[in-house]
Amino acid sequence: MKSVFVFLIPFIAIMTFIGCSEIGNDNAGNVLAEQDVKADFFQFTDANDVQPTQLIESNEVVVTGISGNVAVSVIGGKYSINGSNYTNNNGYINNNDSIKVRGVSSDLYGVSNNVELSIVNAFYNFKITTKQVPVIGVEDVNYESNNEISTSITAYKDEVYNDLTFVISENIVDVDHFEFSVSFEDQEIIADQSINIIDNGHSKKISFTPSSVGQTVLTGLLVNTLTNESLITTLTVNVVELQIKANLFAASNSRDMVHNPANNTLYITDGSDVLHYDLLSGQLLERISVGGNLIGIDINQNNSQLVVADGTRFENTSSRFDDEVNLYFIEIDSHVVSSMVIDAEFGESGSYSVLYLPDNKIMFTTDYAGSGGVLVRIVDLGSDAVLYERSIEQRTMLNANNDRSIIVLSESNSSAGPFGIYNIETNLTKRGRTDSFLYDISIDRNNEFVAIPSIMSLKIFDNIGNLIIRIDSENYGIPLGVAYSPVSDLLFVPWADKSSIGIFNSITNEFVENISIPHIMNWHNNKGMNDGRIKISKDGSLGFVQVVGGIHSFIIQ
């Protein structure tokens, strides 16, 4: 099972034990407590020279020398007994059981994290140490000068997340009379914040975040503003790897988001605009002006086009319903915006949730000007023909399985809590109810379970609508949203009025752990596309959740 983290801070765990006395250290540095029953000596092999922010598993050992069930616990990671699921809960172990631990390496280079396992009152450390700051591949340094100024350049990687820093030192005293400019070749540079030039005594530091792997050329121009003498310096750097860091992508009116795996960017609906963010640098690339009141968003299967729902209500004093329902389309390569207009039924007021389907089709739902029923539609994008219509409640949320062959629908604005499981191939819908107002829904990667949150509970149904388990809100919190991983057996559940996301095993439906995020998520009064709206990237490596102030991304390991 994968584990998930947002960030880690190296720490030293200090524990005080009452009723037992320390009798010293064994050869491996494991502190032993005086106790009649203790396991025979064993040790975990240290993990050295590992990459930052990686999930690292220890060697497996067999525990001997104990009798009966004895207590086992862990700090700084998780343990697995006899190949069972990893856990950080206190438990018990028997003689001849095998055990291993795992933990996440530091997000800094050259730093050690410890996973400390306790059996009875003996402690066994698994030490995980990240590699030293890597040397950037400086392939060539060329100097061209028309004066006596000499310049030395060093390049290094700034801790983590691939910030490349260049330090330019001059053998001159009056550094204030020199200007330094920088340009790049073969590397897309994010505007405004990618390049930092910092004066420090007789040196200038230039930092930037590369956007792609490969070779890039930095050209520096140093000019004496008094004499106009100049020095041109070029530096060729080979960018070996890039990593993604957790971040908050600011959006004051965010409603939904979608990840583009082709270039690791994020699109967010925000009022009348779609915000386009770079995940590597966290920088806003473009604010795409679309118009309307944008809500749901999705990306097609080949990552070439976005579809966006427009929740704009038609302002007409003589009528409370729209003449039409709007959808917008954004081309990924150019960000050119086009629209589609669908004739509205009585009371319909704006589009709400939208999904791409196979064979160049979309499915979307709508809102109502007041309280009432609307339609869910399937539209052929080649002909703009409406292929399917069915009556549903307003503000119905859509979600789909991996290949988009099964669509799940949670219908809002009804205390009965109706939901549906629609099979595209058979054109049949299995119906169910939760007896609570609904606002989100998700189906697992094996098409076996459907998770539905409400203010009262998190309910898991089978794929024909039968209730499997009810997890009351008083146990863990009020679930704001749900998202199954498309590649692993994990279910992610953000909690209302908290800064944490719950993780459940999607096979057993057992609670695994809560992960903390540095942002709060408020209760949304049974209205979806708000705080707690959560999605997982197609490869299962990233999560995106709506929080106060925008969209927070987190890494899934």
N, C-alpha and C positions, 0 to 999 in steps of 0.2 A: 504494500500500500504506500502511496505517496504521502509525504508530509508537506505541510504548507507553512510558509513563514512570510512575514512582512519585513522585519528587520531584527537583527540580533545585536546585543551589546555584550561584549565580553565581560564576565564577572567572576568573582571568587565567591563560592558558596561557603558560608561560615555556619557551622552547626554546633550546638551545645547539647550534650547528652547528660542526662541526670540518672544516677544509679549505676553507672559503669565507668571504669577508669581506663584511660589509654595506657597500653603497655608497650608502645613503640611502633616502628615501621618495619615492614618486611623489605626484601631486597628490591621490590618493584616500586616502593614508595607508597604502598597501600596501607593506610592507617588501620590497625587492628584494635578492637576493643576487647577488654577482658570478659570472656563469656565461656561457659562450659561447652556450648555447642557452636562450632564454627566450621565453615567449609574448608576443605583442603586448599592449599595455596594454588592460585591460578592468576594469570594476568592477561590483559588485552594488549595487543600489539599497537603501538602508537602509529597514527597516520600522519605522515610528514609530506611536505611539499605538495599540498593539494591546492586546488583552485579555490578562490573565495566563494562564499555562499553556495557551497555544494553539500548535498546530503551524503554523509559518509557512514558506512556500516563497519562495525568491528569484526574481528574474527570470532568464530563460535567456540565456546568452551563448554566442557561438561563439569557440572558441579558435583563434587563428592564430599564425603565426610560429615554429612548432616543426616538427621533422622526426623521423619515426619515432615509436616508442612512448616516451613520457616519463612519469615517475612522477607520480602524483596521490594526495594524502592529505587528510584532513580532521580537524579537532579541534572538538568542541562541537556536532556535528551529523552529517549525512549528505549524500552527493552522488549525483546521477543523471547518467549520460552517455547522450546520445541517447535520452532517455526510458526508460531501463532502470530496474529496481528500485533504490530508494535503498539505499545501503550506507555503512558507515563503515570498511570494509576498505581497505587500501592497494591501488591499482590503477594502470592506465596509460591514457593518453589520446593521441589522434592529432590531427594538424592538421585543422582544420575540424570537429572534433567539437563538439557543443553540450553544455553542462554547466549544472546548477543545483544549489543546495544548499537544505537546510531545517534548521530547528532549532526548539526549543521556547522560547517566551518565559518570562521569569522568573515565579515565583509571587508576586512582590511588585510593587506599583505603582511606576512611575517608575524602573525598573531596566533596564539593558541587558545582553543576552547576545550573545556573538559566536560565529559559525560561521566558522572560519578554514580556508580552502581553500589547499592548497599544490600548485603545479604547477612541476615541476623544483625550484627553490629560491626561487620568488616566492610571496608570500602575499597572499591576497585575502580581505577581511573582509566578511561579511554581518552587519550589526548589527541586532538586534531589540530595540526599546525599548518597554516597556509604558507605557500611559497613566498620567497622574498620578492620585493618589487621587481617586476620583469624589466629587462632592458629592451627598449624600443629599437627595432632594427634600423639603425641609421646607416643607409647604404652609401651615401655620398655627401660630402660637404664641399661646396665650391665658393671661392671668394673672388670678387672682382672689385677693385678699389682704385680710385684716382688720387688717393692721399695716403697719409701715414697711419690712419686709424686701423687698428687691428681688432678683430672680434672673434671671440670663441663662443661656440654654441654647444649646449648640452641638451639632450632630450631624455625625458623620463616619463613614466606613467604615474599619474597622480592617484595613489592608493587603489582605486577601483573604479569601475564604470567607464573606463577607457578615455578619461580626460588626458589628452596629450599636452605636456607643458614644455615649452622651450625657453631657456634662459640665455639671454644675449648679454654678454659683458663687454664693456668698452674700456680701453685704457686711457680714458679722458676724465677730467675732473668736472668740467662744466656740463653735466649731463642735461641740464635744463634747456640748453641751446640746441639739443638734438631731437629731431622727430623720428619716430619709427612707424612705418606702415607695413602691412603684411598682406599677402595674397596667396592663393592656392591654385593648384592644378589637379585635375583628376579626383576631386573630392568635393561633394556638395556640402557647402557650409551654411548652417542655419543662420538666418539673419539676426542681427541685433545683439545676440547674447552668446554666440559661439566663440567670439574672439575677445579675449581679455588682455589688455596691455597694462602692466603694472610697473611703475618705476620703483626701484628699490636701491638707493645709493647709486652705484655705477652700473647697474644692470636693469634690464627690462624683462619681465616675464610675460610670455604670450601663451595663453591656454585656449584650446578649442576641443570640441567633441566631434570626432569624425563620424560620418553618417554611414559609411560602408567599409567593408574589408577590402584591402588592396593597397596599392602604392599611391602616395600623395606627395606633392612637391610644395614646400613652403618657400616663398621668396620674400626676403626682408629687405627693405630699403631704409637705410639710416642716413639722414640728411642733417648737416650742420646749418642751422637757419641763419647764422651770421656770415658764413663763407660760401654757402651753397655746395660745399664739398659733400660727397655722398659715398656710401658703401652699399653694395648689393650683395646679399648673402642668400644662397639657396641651400635647402636641406631636403633630401629625399628620405621619406619615412615609410616603412612598410607596416601597415596596420594589420595585425595578425588576427585579432578577434574582437568582437563587440559583445557587451552584455547589456541587459535591460535592468534598470533600477525601478523600485517601487516609487510611485509619485502621485501627487494630486494634480489633476488636470482641471484648472479653474474653469467653471461655467456657472454663472449665477442663476441661470434659468434652465439648467439641464433637465431633460426628460428621459433620454435614452442614449445608448452608445453602441458602436459596433467596431470591432477590430479588423484591420486589413492585414492579413498575415503576409501578403506579398512584399510589403515594405515596412512592416512593424510600425504602423501609424494607427491613430485612434480618431474616429469621427463621433462627435457629440451633437445632438440636437439641443439648441440653446436659443429659445425665443424664435425669432425669424431667421436665425443663422444656423449653419452647421460649422462647428469648430473642427479644425484639422490639426491634430497634435502629433509631434514626433515622439515616439516612446523612448528613444535612446537619450535624448537631451532634455525631454520634458517641455520643449518649446512649442509655442503655437506657430504653426506653419502658415495657416491661412484661416481667415474668417469668411466662409462662403455665404454670401448674401442670397437667400432663397425667397424669403417672404412668408407671410402667413404665421400660423402658430404651430411650430413643428413639434411632433411628439415621437412616434415610433420610427425606427430606422433599421435597415438591414442591408447586407451586401450579397451580391449574387455569387454563384458557385465558383466562377473563374475570377473573382475579385476585380471585375472591370466596371461595375456600376453599383450605385446606391439607390435605394428607394426610400422615400421619406413620407410619412403621413402628415397631413396638414389638418390640424384640429380647428381651423378658423370657423367660427359660426357666422352664418349669413345674417347681416344686419338689415332687417326689413320690418318696418313698423306695421305693415299690413299682413305679415305672415311670420310665424315663428319657426318655419322650417326652411332649409336651404333648397335652392334650385339645383345645386350640384355638390358633389364631393370631390375634393382635389387630392392628387398624389403628385409628388415631385420625384424626378430622377436626376442623379448627378453622375456624370461620367468621371471615372477615377483619374484617367490620364490628363484630362483638361479642366475638370470641374465645371464643365458646361452644364447648365440646369435646364431641364425641360419639364413639362407637366402633362398630366392626364386628367381628364374631367369625366366623371361618372354621374349620370343622372341620379338625383337623390330621391329616396322615398319620403313619405310624409313623416316629418319630425326629425329626420336625419340631419346631423349638424357636425360635419367635419369627420375626417378619417382618424383612426386611433392607433391600432396595432397592425403591423405589416410584415409579411414573410415572402421571400423568394421560394418558389417551388421548382421542381425539375421541368425541363422542356419549355423554358422561357415563359413561365407563368408566375403570378403573384397571388397571394391571399391577403385580404385586409378586412378589418372591422371598422365600425364607425361609432360616433357618439349620438346623443339625442338632445334636442333642445327642450330640456325638462327631464321627464322620467318616462321611459318607454322602451319598446322593442325596436330593433334595427335589423340590418342584414349583414351576414358575412358573405363575401364574394370571392370567386376565383376568376382572374382575368388573364386572357392570352395576350401577351405583350406584342406579339407579331401582328395581331388583327385588332387589338383593343376590345375584343368580344368578351362579354361576361359569360363564362362557362358554367358557373355554379352559384346558386344563391340559397341561403337558408336563414330563417328567422332566429335571432339570438337576442340577448340583452345588450344594452349599450355598454361601451367601454370594455368589450371582451378582449382578454389578453390571449395572444397566440404564442405557441412555441412548437418546436419540431424535433424529431429525432435526427440522427446524423445525416442520413441520406434524404431527408425531407419527404419521406414517403408516408409518415404518420404525423398528423398535426393534433396537438392538444389545445383545448380552448377552456378558459375559466371565465364564466360570465359574471359580470359585475352587476350591482344595483338590484340584487335579489337575495333576500334572507334565506332562500332555499339553497343557495350556493350551487347552482347547476354547472356542470362541466361536461365536456365531450372529448372523445378520442376518435378522430376522423382518419380513415384509411383511404388514401388517394386512389389506389388501384381498384378497390372494391366499391368506392363511393359510399361506404357505410359508416355510420357514426354510432359508437357506443356511448350511452348517456349515464350520468351519475349525479349525485348531489351530496353536499357536505353539511347542509343546514347552517351555513354561515356566509356572510358576505365575502366575496372573493376578489382577488386583485392580481394573482400571478399563478403560474403553473409550469411544470417541467417534466420531461420524460427521460428515463435513463437510457444509456447507450445500448442496452440489450433489448429495449422495447418491452420491458417486463413491468416496470413500476412507474407510477405517476405521482409526483409530489405536489401538494396544494397547501399553501399557507392561509391562515385566517387569524383573526384576533384571538380566537379561542384555542387554536391548536395547529399543529402541523400534521396533516393526514397523508398517508401513503396508500394508494390504491393499486390494484393489479391492472393489466392492460384491457380488461373488459369492464372496469368500473366497480369492482368489489373492494371494500375497505380491508386493508391489511393491518394497519396499525395507526393509532392516534397518539400523538405526543403532545400532551397538554402544555399550554403556554406557561403555566406555573412551574414547570420543570426546568426550562432553560430560558424562556423569554418569549415575547411575541414575535413570530417570524414575519419579516417584512417582505421577503422574496425567496425564491428558490432557483437553483441551477445545478443540474447534474453535470459532472465532467464527461466530455465526449470520449475520453480515452481511458479512464480509470473508474474504480468503484467508489466514487466519492460524491456526496451531496453537500452543497454549500448553502447555508441558511443565515443571512444577516438578521440581527436581533434589533428590535425597536428600542430607541432611547439608550442604546449602548454603543460602545466602540469595539465590537467583536463580531466575528462570523463563526457560526457553528459548523462543524464538519461531522457528517454521519457516514457510516459504511452503507453503501447503497444496496448491498446484498442482504446484510443482516438487519439493516436499519438501526444499528447500535450507534450511540453517540461516541465519537472519537475524541474530539477536542474542540476548544474554542481558540481562535487566533485573534490577536489584538491588532487593531488598526488605529492610526493616530487621528481619527476623525469620528464624530458621532453621527448616528443615523436616527432621525426623528420618526415617530409614528405618523403615518400618512392618512389616517382616517378612512381606511379601506379603499384608497384610491391608488392604483398602480402608476407606473412610470414616475415614481418619486423616490425618496430615500429608500435604500435597500434594494432597488432594482439591480440585479446582478447577472452578469454573463461570463462565460468561460471561453477562452480562445479555442479555435478549432483543434489545435494540437495539445490542448490541455495544460499548457505551461503558464498561462497568465489568467488572472481573474480581474474583473472590472466591476466595481460596485459604486452606486450613486450615494454620495454622502452630502452633508451640509457644505456647500461651496463648490461642488463639482463631482468629478469621477476619480475615485482612488483605484490605482492598479496595484496588484500584488502578485508575487511570484509563487508558483505552485511547484513544489519539488516532490 
